[in-house]
C-alpha cells in the first residue's frame, strides 16, 4: 500500500492553532510547532499545564495558556487542532467535534484519527525538508532527520540565496529559466560528485 499523504508546507503563522493538553505530549507538540514556525498563534488548554510549557510560553508572546478543562468554544476561530490529552475518550470526543466544524485535526499517537501528521523536519536556513513515515515509525523519521542534518552543510542556505539571485537576473520566459537553472544545479551536483 502506497503512502497517500500529500506533503505541504503550511504558513502556520497565518493560522490560529489550538493545542489541548498541558502534559508531556502537549509540550512536545508546542515545542515542535514553535521550533518550526515560532510566530504561530497558539492557544494551549490543559487541566494542568507543565512548568516547561509555562516557561516556553513566556518566551513567545504568541502563545496563550489556559489552565482549565477544554470547552467547545475553544474550537471557535481556529484552523488547526492538536489533541494531546492523556485520555483516549476525551481525545476522540474533541476530534469528532473539531471534524464536525471542518477543522484540521492531529490526535497524538493515534494516526487513524489524524488529518495530518507532524513529521520530522530538517531546517538549514530557507531549506526545509519534511520527513514522514505515514505514521508508522517516528523513530525512523527521527534517524533520517539526524542523518540529513549531518550530511547537509550549513552553506546550503548560501547556495539557495545565490540561486534566487541568479533566477531573478535571468532573462526569458519561465521555460528558459527552468532549463538554465536545471543546467546550473546539475553542474553543481556533478562537480561535487567528482
Secondary structure, 3 states (H helix, E strand, C coil): CCCCCCCCCCCHHHCEEEEECCCHHHHHHHHHHHHHCCCCEEEEEECCCCHHHHHHHHCCCCEEEEECCCCHHHHCCCCEEEECCCCHHHHHHHHHHHHHCCCEEEECCCHHHCCCCCCEEEEECCEEEEECCCCCCHHHHHHHHHHHHHHCCCCHHHHHHHHHHHHHHCCCCHHHHHHHHHHHHHHHHHHHHC
